[in-house]
Amino acid sequence: MSYEAALEPRDEYNLVLEGNVHPVDRPNPRPAERYNLVVIGAGTAGLVTAAGAAGMGAKVALIERGLMGGDCLNVGCVPSKGVISAARAVAAVREARAFGVRVPDGVTVDFGAAMQRMRKLRSEISHHDSVARFSKLGIDVFLGQGAFLDSSTVVVDGRALKFKKAVIATGARAAAPPVPGLDTVDYLTNETLFSLTELPPRLGIIGAGPIGCEMAQTFARLGSKVHLIESMPGIMGREDPDAAALVAARLKRDGVTILCCGKELRVVKNDDGSILLSVESEGRSYEVAVDKLLVAVGRAPNIEGLDLETVGVEYYKKGITVDDHLRTTNPRIYAAGDICSPYQFTHAADFMARTVIRNALFMGRAKVSRLVIPWCTYTTPEVAHVGLTAAQAEEKGIAIKTFTQEMSGVDRAILDGETEGFVRVHVKKGSDEIVGATIVASHAGDMIGSLSMAMTRRIGLGAIANVIHPYPTQGEAVRKVGDLYNRTRLTPGVKSLFGKWLRWTR
């Protein structure tokens, strides 16, 4: 997929975006004699690596063949959350009657205006990742395909860039699964979805992971009839089963038809231009006609054109092979971000880049395995997670004790009408060491940070109970889980001793 697809339609906002992240009339600079670091790829990992290294005094070259900002800015986090915000506004109006607010004429959604708002905000954010900004940081920015000539040279636009160390941060892209007939239709991926200007009356989605679930709910709220197809028994397979069940129930209430355990999926292009999906789900056969089809499953690493074989950098189906220090099989070349990480999140790429800076430039020994990486799916309710699930703890032979605070027991959640969800924390049995947590709540992504910090700084669940949270807030649910743990310390024996002391001192 060429990057031009992300720049449709060619309105004023996408022209601003293009001018910032891939200015077509800008000549590449004259290369320096030698660089401390050459970074290939200007997504999150590449940008953080380049800016951090330059800020410490390194001479840095940054190469990008597509759009600065990578997936996150152009076809991922930023546009998706812009559209999700519009869909949440629609849901808030529809649900306003429960708060005593009357909306007499119902809800009318202007999909084109919602998408235009997203493009406008994306263009305003794009200056942070622009060629101009990074050039002002003292970084030589080159637009074009970079390829290794040898272990000390990268070639781009006919220019040879000599380096001491290099970092591959080219990311990954959407990849289609082997579905019969899929190659006969013009399907959407995250790279083209946000270029839509008209709402598809009927939308099919293949894949019920984070992207599939977020967009299923979003487009259903905006007015599409959505069918979400997943080959696994349920949605959001990486999450706590209770969390996934809550989200599935909410998606159905928002009008999404979920077809799980999908087998024998086939795609056929109809004469009228629509797309026919044939699938078996839970023992029944379905034929669903849709106007647009979003493929939201599968990723492929961007390794083409790099000439990795020339420099002995090994790679496999899911990306480049790295060690715990993010060094590739060529000791002078490192990698960071989606090109080598099982955690394909912007914040993970950010902190992998920080690891690379320490190790590549300062002979550090920072290990990526020590990073505590949370994630969040921005459905309503949101699902955020960090560390191990209960199933993963069992697989690793780690005995745990689990504490769960339902959001229905949190005053602010009751007042907000947002009682669906819970805060669930797993601790190592016999201690208050947190090994994992899941939050299902309207603002779970904001709430998970306190538990991520606790795991990173080795703060126990019992100590969290002693941190005063403002009342009433939904974040208070995290402290309440700490209270649940501390109550278990009041064993019958301890309680008996307390009773004796209090009777004696009465």
C-alpha positions in Angstrom: 0.0 0.0 0.0 1.5 3.4 -1.0 1.4 6.2 1.5 -0.7 8.3 -0.9 -3.8 6.3 0.2 -3.6 7.9 3.6 -3.7 11.3 2.1 -7.1 11.0 0.5 -9.2 13.0 0.1 -6.9 15.8 -1.1 -8.5 18.5 1.0 -6.8 21.4 2.8 -6.1 19.3 5.9 -4.5 16.4 4.2 -2.4 18.9 2.2 -1.2 20.4 5.5 -0.4 16.8 6.7 1.5 16.1 3.5 3.5 19.3 3.8 4.5 18.4 7.3 5.3 14.7 7.0 6.3 14.3 3.4 6.9 17.6 1.6 7.2 16.7 -2.1 9.3 19.6 -3.2 12.0 19.4 -0.5 15.5 18.3 -1.6 17.4 15.9 0.6 20.4 17.3 2.5 24.0 16.7 1.7 25.2 13.8 3.9 27.6 14.4 6.7 31.0 12.7 6.5 29.9 10.1 9.1 27.0 9.7 11.5 26.9 8.4 15.0 23.5 6.9 14.2 21.5 6.3 11.0 17.8 5.6 11.7 15.7 4.0 9.0 12.0 4.6 9.6 10.3 7.7 11.1 7.5 6.2 13.0 7.4 6.4 16.8 10.5 4.3 17.4 12.5 6.1 14.7 11.5 9.6 15.8 12.2 9.0 19.5 15.5 7.4 18.7 16.6 10.2 16.4 15.4 13.0 18.7 16.8 11.4 21.8 20.2 10.7 20.2 20.5 14.2 18.7 19.5 15.8 22.0 22.5 14.1 23.6 24.9 15.5 20.9 24.9 12.6 18.4 25.1 13.3 14.7 22.0 11.6 13.3 20.4 10.8 10.0 16.7 9.9 9.7 15.3 8.1 6.6 11.6 7.8 5.8 10.2 6.5 2.5 6.6 7.2 3.4 5.0 9.6 5.9 6.8 10.9 9.0 4.9 9.9 12.1 4.3 6.3 10.8 1.1 4.4 11.5 0.3 6.1 14.7 -0.1 9.6 13.4 -1.4 8.9 9.9 -3.4 5.7 9.9 -3.5 4.4 13.5 -3.8 5.9 17.0 -4.5 9.5 16.0 -7.2 9.1 13.3 -8.9 6.2 15.1 -9.3 8.0 18.4 -10.6 11.1 16.5 -13.4 9.0 15.0 -14.0 7.1 18.2 -14.5 10.5 19.9 -17.2 11.4 17.4 -18.9 8.0 18.0 -18.8 8.5 21.8 -20.5 11.9 21.3 -23.3 10.2 19.4 -23.7 7.6 22.1 -23.8 10.3 24.8 -26.6 12.1 23.1 -28.6 8.8 22.6 -28.2 8.0 26.2 -28.9 11.5 27.5 -32.5 10.7 28.5 -31.2 8.6 31.4 -29.8 11.8 32.8 -33.0 13.8 32.4 -31.8 15.4 29.2 -34.4 15.4 26.4 -33.3 15.3 22.7 -36.6 15.7 20.9 -35.4 15.1 17.3 -33.1 12.2 17.9 -29.6 12.1 16.6 -28.5 13.0 13.1 -24.9 12.0 12.2 -22.9 13.9 9.6 -20.3 11.3 8.9 -18.4 13.6 6.4 -18.1 16.3 9.0 -16.9 13.8 11.7 -14.2 12.6 9.3 -13.3 16.2 8.4 -12.9 17.0 12.1 -10.5 14.0 12.4 -8.4 15.1 9.4 -8.3 18.7 10.8 -7.0 17.6 14.2 -4.6 15.1 12.7 -3.1 17.9 10.5 -2.7 20.1 13.6 -0.9 17.3 15.5 1.3 16.5 12.6 3.8 19.3 13.1 5.2 17.4 16.1 6.4 14.7 13.6 7.3 17.0 10.7 10.4 17.1 8.6 10.8 20.8 9.5 10.8 20.1 13.3 13.3 17.3 13.1 15.5 19.2 10.8 15.6 22.0 13.4 16.7 19.5 16.0 19.9 19.1 13.9 18.9 15.8 12.3 19.5 15.2 8.6 16.2 14.0 7.3 16.2 12.0 4.1 13.0 11.1 2.2 13.3 7.9 0.2 14.0 4.2 0.4 17.0 3.3 2.5 19.1 0.2 1.8 22.2 -1.2 3.4 25.3 -1.2 1.2 27.5 -2.7 3.9 27.8 -2.7 7.7 28.8 0.9 7.7 26.8 2.4 4.9 23.1 3.1 4.0 22.2 4.4 0.6 19.2 6.6 0.0 18.3 8.7 -3.0 21.7 7.9 -4.5 23.5 9.2 -1.5 25.8 7.1 0.8 25.4 7.7 4.5 28.3 6.4 6.6 27.4 5.3 10.2 28.9 4.0 13.4 25.6 2.4 14.4 22.3 2.0 12.6 18.7 1.4 13.8 16.0 -0.3 11.8 12.6 1.2 12.8 10.5 0.6 9.7 7.5 -0.8 11.5 4.8 -3.1 10.1 1.8 -2.9 7.9 -1.7 -4.4 7.6 -1.6 -7.9 6.0 -4.6 -9.9 4.8 -5.3 -13.4 5.9 -5.7 -16.2 3.3 -9.5 -15.9 2.9 -10.9 -17.3 -0.4 -12.1 -14.5 -2.7 -10.6 -11.7 -0.6 -8.2 -10.8 -3.4 -11.2 -10.2 -5.8 -12.6 -7.2 -3.8 -11.4 -3.8 -2.8 -11.2 -4.2 1.0 -10.3 -1.7 3.6 -7.4 -1.8 6.1 -6.5 0.7 8.8 -4.4 2.3 6.0 -7.5 3.2 3.9 -10.4 3.2 6.4 -9.8 6.8 7.6 -9.9 8.1 4.0 -13.7 7.4 3.8 -15.9 10.4 3.3 -19.2 8.6 3.2 -20.6 6.2 5.8 -21.0 2.7 4.5 -24.6 1.6 5.2 -23.3 -2.0 5.8 -19.8 -2.7 7.1 -18.2 -6.1 7.4 -15.1 -6.5 9.7 -12.8 -9.5 9.7 -11.0 -9.8 13.0 -12.2 -9.1 16.5 -9.0 -7.8 18.0 -8.5 -4.3 19.3 -8.9 -2.6 15.9 -11.8 -4.7 14.8 -13.7 -4.2 18.1 -13.0 -0.4 18.2 -14.1 0.2 14.7 -17.1 -2.2 14.9 -18.5 -0.2 17.8 -17.6 3.2 16.3 -19.2 2.6 12.9 -22.3 1.0 14.5 -22.7 4.1 16.6 -22.3 6.3 13.6 -25.0 4.5 11.8 -23.5 1.5 9.9 -25.0 -2.0 10.1 -21.9 -3.9 11.3 -21.1 -7.6 11.1 -17.9 -8.5 13.1 -16.4 -11.9 12.1 -13.9 -13.7 14.3 -12.4 -17.2 13.9 -11.8 -17.7 17.6 -14.6 -18.6 20.2 -14.8 -15.0 21.4 -13.6 -11.5 20.8 -10.4 -9.9 22.1 -8.6 -13.2 22.7 -5.6 -11.7 24.5 -7.8 -10.2 27.3 -9.3 -11.5 30.5 -12.3 -13.5 29.4 -14.6 -11.6 31.8 -13.4 -8.3 30.2 -14.0 -9.6 26.7 -17.5 -10.7 27.6 -18.4 -7.3 28.9 -17.2 -5.6 25.7 -19.0 -8.2 23.6 -22.3 -7.5 25.4 -21.8 -3.7 24.9 -21.0 -4.1 21.2 -24.2 -6.1 20.7 -26.2 -3.4 22.5 -24.7 -0.9 20.2 -26.0 -2.9 17.2 -23.0 -5.0 16.2 -23.6 -8.5 15.0 -20.8 -10.8 16.2 -20.1 -14.0 14.4 -17.5 -15.9 16.4 -16.0 -19.3 15.7 -16.2 -18.2 12.1 -15.3 -21.1 9.8 -15.2 -21.5 6.0 -15.2 -17.8 5.4 -15.5 -16.8 1.7 -15.7 -13.5 0.0 -17.6 -12.9 -3.3 -18.0 -9.6 -5.2 -21.6 -9.1 -6.2 -22.7 -7.6 -9.6 -24.0 -4.5 -7.8 -20.6 -3.8 -6.3 -21.5 -5.0 -2.8 -19.5 -7.8 -1.1 -21.0 -11.1 0.0 -19.6 -12.8 3.1 -20.3 -16.5 3.6 -19.4 -17.9 7.0 -20.3 -20.7 9.4 -20.6 -19.5 13.0 -21.5 -21.7 15.9 -23.1 -24.3 13.8 -25.1 -22.0 11.5 -24.4 -20.8 8.0 -24.6 -17.0 7.3 -24.6 -15.0 4.1 -24.1 -11.3 4.7 -24.0 -8.6 2.1 -21.9 -5.5 3.0 -21.0 -2.3 1.2 -17.4 -2.1 2.6 -15.2 -4.7 4.2 -12.5 -3.9 6.8 -9.7 -6.5 7.3 -8.5 -6.0 10.8 -6.3 -9.0 11.4 -2.7 -9.7 10.4 0.5 -7.6 10.3 3.6 -7.9 8.1 7.0 -6.4 8.9 8.3 -3.7 6.6 11.6 -5.4 5.6 11.4 -5.0 1.8 14.1 -3.0 0.0 16.4 -2.8 3.1 18.9 -5.4 1.7 19.2 -7.0 5.1 21.0 -10.1 3.7 23.8 -7.8 2.6 24.6 -7.0 6.2 23.7 -10.3 7.8 20.6 -9.2 9.6 18.3 -12.1 10.2 14.5 -11.9 10.0 11.5 -14.1 10.0 7.8 -14.0 9.3 7.0 -11.6 12.1 10.0 -9.3 11.9 13.7 -8.8 12.6 15.5 -11.0 15.1 16.9 -9.1 18.1 18.4 -10.0 21.4 17.3 -8.6 24.8 19.3 -5.5 24.1 17.6 -4.9 20.8 20.7 -5.7 18.8 20.2 -7.6 15.6 22.5 -10.4 14.3 24.8 -7.7 13.1 26.3 -6.1 16.2 26.4 -2.6 14.6 22.7 -2.6 13.8 19.8 -2.4 16.2 16.0 -2.5 15.7 13.1 -1.0 17.6 9.3 -0.8 17.4 6.8 -2.9 15.4 9.6 -4.3 13.2 10.8 -6.5 16.0 8.3 -6.3 18.9 5.4 -8.6 19.9 3.9 -5.5 21.6 2.9 -3.3 18.6 1.9 -0.2 20.5 3.2 3.4 20.2 4.2 3.6 23.8 6.1 0.3 23.5 8.0 1.6 20.5 8.8 4.8 22.4 10.5 3.0 25.3 12.2 0.5 23.0 13.8 3.5 21.3 15.0 4.8 24.7 16.6 1.4 25.3 18.3 1.5 21.9 19.8 4.9 22.6 21.4 3.7 25.8 22.7 0.5 24.2 23.8 1.7 20.8 25.5 5.0 21.7 26.6 4.5 25.3 27.5 0.8 25.5 24.5 0.3 27.8 23.1 -3.1 28.8 19.5 -2.1 29.1 17.1 -5.0 28.5 13.8 -4.8 26.8 12.5 -7.7 28.8 12.5 -5.4 31.9 10.0 -3.0 30.4 6.5 -3.1 31.9 4.2 -2.5 29.0 0.5 -1.8 29.5 -2.0 -1.6 26.7 -5.6 -0.4 26.2 -8.4 -1.1 23.7 -10.6 2.0 23.4 -14.0 0.5 23.2 -16.8 1.5 25.5 -16.0 0.4 28.2 -12.2 0.5 27.7 -10.1 -2.5 28.5 -6.6 -1.9 29.8 -4.1 -4.5 30.9 -0.6 -4.9 32.2 1.5 -7.9 33.2 0.2 -11.4 33.3 -3.3 -12.7 32.9 -4.4 -15.5 35.2 -4.0 -18.0 32.4 -0.5 -16.8 31.7 0.5 -17.0 35.4 -0.8 -20.6 35.4 1.3 -21.4 32.3 4.4 -20.0 34.0 3.7 -21.9 37.2 3.2 -18.7 39.2 0.7 -19.2 42.1 -1.4 -16.0 42.4 -4.2 -14.6 44.4 -6.7 -12.3 42.6 -8.6 -9.3 43.9 -11.5 -7.7 42.0 -13.3 -4.5 42.6 -16.5 -4.1 40.6 -17.1 -0.6 39.2 -20.7 -1.0 40.4 -19.2 -0.6 43.9 -17.5 2.7 43.1 -19.6 5.8 43.8 -18.4 8.0 41.0 -19.0 5.2 38.4 -22.6 4.9 39.8 -23.1 8.7 39.4 -21.7 8.7 35.9 -23.9 5.8 34.8 -20.7 3.8 34.0 -20.9 0.8 36.3 -19.9 -1.8 33.7 -16.5 -3.1 34.5 -14.0 -3.9 37.2 -10.4 -3.5 38.4 -8.7 -6.9 38.8 -5.3 -7.3 40.2 -3.2 -10.5 40.5 -0.6 -10.8 43.2 2.0 -13.5 43.8 0.5 -15.8 46.4 1.8 -15.1 49.9 2.8 -11.5 49.1 1.4 -8.2 47.7 3.7 -8.2 44.6 1.6 -7.3 41.6 2.1 -9.6 38.6 -0.7 -8.4 36.4 -3.9 -6.4 36.2 -6.9 -5.8 34.1 -9.2 -2.8 34.2 -12.6 -2.5 32.4 -14.0 0.9 32.8 -14.9 4.0 30.8 -11.4 5.5 31.5 -9.4 2.3 31.9 -6.6 3.6 29.8 -6.0 6.5 32.2 -6.4 4.3 35.3 -3.9 1.5 34.3 -1.0 3.8 34.7 -1.0 3.7 38.4 -0.7 -0.1 38.4 2.0 0.0 35.7 3.9 2.4 37.9 3.5 0.1 40.9 4.8 -2.9 38.9 7.7 -0.9 37.5 8.7 0.5 40.9 7.9 -2.7 42.8 5.2 -1.1 44.9 2.9 -3.7 46.5 -0.8 -3.8 46.3 -1.0 -3.2 50.1 0.9 0.0 49.7 -1.5 1.3 47.1 -4.3 1.1 49.7 -2.4 3.8 51.6 -2.3 6.2 48.7 -5.1 8.8 49.2 -7.2 9.2 46.0 -9.7 12.1 45.6 -13.3 11.2 46.2 -15.4 10.7 44.2 -13.4 9.4 41.3 -13.4 6.3 39.2 -9.7 5.9 39.9 -10.5 5.3 43.5 -11.4 1.7 42.4 -7.6 1.0 42.3 -7.2 2.0 45.9 -10.2 -0.2 46.8 -8.5 -3.2 45.4 -5.6 -2.5 47.8 -8.1 -2.4 50.6 -9.4 -5.8 49.5 -5.9 -7.2 49.8 -5.2 -5.6 53.2 -8.4 -7.1 54.6 -7.0 -10.6 54.0 -4.1 -9.8 56.4 -6.7 -9.6 59.2 -6.6 -13.3 59.9 -8.7 -14.8 62.7 -5.6 -15.1 64.8 -4.7 -11.5 64.3 -8.2 -10.4 64.9 -8.3 -12.4 68.2 -5.1 -10.7 69.4 -6.5 -7.2 68.5 -9.7 -8.1 70.4 -7.7 -9.1 73.5 -5.6 -5.9 73.3 -8.7 -3.7 72.9 -10.6 -5.3 75.8 -7.5 -4.9 78.0 -7.1 -1.2 77.1 -10.9 -0.4 77.3 
